[in-house]
Amino acid sequence: MIVNLWGYRETSGRLEGVDLTGYKVEAVDGTIGKVDKHSDEVGAAYLVVDTGPWIFGKEVLLPAGTVSRIDPEEQKIHVDRTRDQIKHAPEFVKDRHLGDADYHRVIGVYYGSAPEHRA
């Protein structure tokens, strides 16, 4: 279970000050897109992922706590959720939801209650 969904795990390999924009994002069962924006704000860290053609060019917001591993050499971020879990997450609209505490609560409940994938 993730204790702080809005913070990177110590074991994720997150390097402070490294820009993750453009990194590919991999769910446990395949690619979901590339990082369009990210925040390292303490207690509110997240990734905004552009899904490209996978979900018709929509963006999704992933709390930093869903990140299981970051590979800076391959510029890939691995998350511990399935493509289906991410696809069915609450809708993200950049202009409305960035910085919206109510939306972050809804996302936190969704990803906090979504079972983690166990390999």
NORBELKA-V982359 format. One record per residue. NEAR is the number of other C-alpha atoms within 10 Angstrom. Layout:
BEGIN
near
NEAR
NEAR
END
This chain:
BEGIN
near
9
14
9
16
23
22
21
24
18
10
10
18
15
20
10
7
7
8
14
21
15
15
19
22
22
21
22
17
13
11
17
27
24
23
23
17
15
18
16
17
10
9
13
18
17
24
23
21
24
23
21
13
10
13
13
9
12
16
23
25
24
24
26
24
25
25
26
20
19
21
14
15
6
9
14
19
23
20
26
19
22
19
17
11
14
18
16
10
16
14
14
16
12
12
8
9
14
14
11
10
11
10
16
19
11
13
20
18
12
16
21
19
11
14
13
17
12
7
5
END
